[in-house]
Amino acid sequence: MFRILFICHGNICRSPMAEYIMKELLRQRGLESQFQIDSAATSREEIGSGVYPPARRKLERMGIPCGNHRSVQVTRRDYDEYDYLIIMDRNNYRNLMRILREDPEEKVHTLLSYVGLARDVADPWYTGDFDAAFDDIYTGCTALLEEILGE
């Protein structure tokens, strides 16, 4: 089983979008039982909050169901429970390392690194551009899945 945790600042926009996009990609391939997918925040600001409404609407417009998500914060224990800890930006890395303290198994990667890009997934909370965020996240999730599957 492959275990992936998507991580962003508040766990209400980018990381749940990545969670549900990846779950949909897996559903389309019939691979749901081979993966554990979840998402978390580096901050405590939105703990218990649902997916931000514009993010939920974007997923729904793209035909991707968005479950009853509630924001949670990543913990040190998550490092042992997941094979991949996928962050959306460099600030997430800094904040995540305050929680984890180290990454000895090199599990932490930016999502867009899987498509050879050194840039961040822009935070639609600030940009308002959920279309661009969706495109980046979809592209990154597709590339991550292809790498895991050896395609």
Disulfide bonds with the S-S distance in Angstrom:
none
